[in-house]
């Protein structure tokens, strides 16, 4: 239980650090190095988070469930986008006709 709480705290702090880096890049001082650093913090938070969906957490808490949704959202959106992009191009390259077709 204490280890799970420690993982929640560390992942939340990593998510906050990533958010500050990306928001700082957009609103304070534009520097491209902040974006990959922010996404690395998001990936770190995603990896450390004891996810209920992935079977790493058994406890019930609405606050932790809401934090889980917030912490996992950026990485889940990127994963969803890459899978959709892969399905789009896999369909067109395999000749199924489901994807994008560009003729020159």
Buried (B, 14 or more C-beta within 10 A) or exposed (E): EEEBEEBBEBBBBBBEBBBBBBEBBEEEEEEEEBBEBBBBBBBBBBEBBBBBEEEEBEEEEEEBEEBBEEBBEBBEEBEEEEEEEEEEEEBBEEEEEEBEEEEE
